[in-house]
Amino acid sequence: MLLWTPRVFGIAISIFLGLFAMDAFNGTKPLPAKLADFVIHASPAWVTLAIVTVSWHREWIGGLAFLGLGVAYAVLVSNRPDWILVISGPLFIGGSLFMWNWRHHDQLHAGQRG
């Protein structure tokens, strides 16, 4: 279970961030403009999903990337502590899980060998 927790949590973060992209379809803009807005708003979800993919066997990458994204977002919106909690909080948790997983890599992967 501990082996899969950071990976599943990272995918959940990606889905969570992807939900924010759905607001691009509100309003009266024409559909091509809405689709362009959707692609832009969905990019954080694709980035986090790419991080999970790269980190699947290299947990330290996911740890550093998620922690770095959490810090970067907190710095960018430093005047909105509620946003920091909602966005950076899960990124910090995901980064911590990946780092913990990396630290215990040999123990967690021992059951999968031979």
WOBEL-V960810 format. One record per residue. RES is the residue in three letters. PHI is phi as a letter, one per 40 degrees, with the letter a starting at -180 (* if undefined). Layout:
BEGIN
res->(RES RES)
phi->(PHI PHI)
END
This chain:
BEGIN
res->(MET LEU LEU TRP THR PRO ARG VAL PHE GLY ILE ALA ILE SER ILE PHE LEU GLY LEU PHE ALA MET ASP ALA PHE ASN GLY THR LYS PRO LEU PRO ALA LYS LEU ALA ASP PHE VAL ILE HIS ALA SER PRO ALA TRP VAL THR LEU ALA ILE VAL THR VAL SER TRP HIS ARG GLU TRP ILE GLY GLY LEU ALA PHE LEU GLY LEU GLY VAL ALA TYR ALA VAL LEU VAL SER ASN ARG PRO ASP TRP ILE LEU VAL ILE SER GLY PRO LEU PHE ILE GLY GLY SER LEU PHE MET TRP ASN TRP ARG HIS HIS ASP GLN LEU HIS ALA GLY GLN ARG GLY)
phi->(* c c c d c c c c c c c c c c d c c c c c c c c c c g b c c d d c c c c c c c c c c d c c c c c c c c c c c c d b b c c c c c c c c c c c c c c c c c c b c c b c c c d c c c c d c c c c c c c c c c c c c c b d c c c c c c c c f)
END
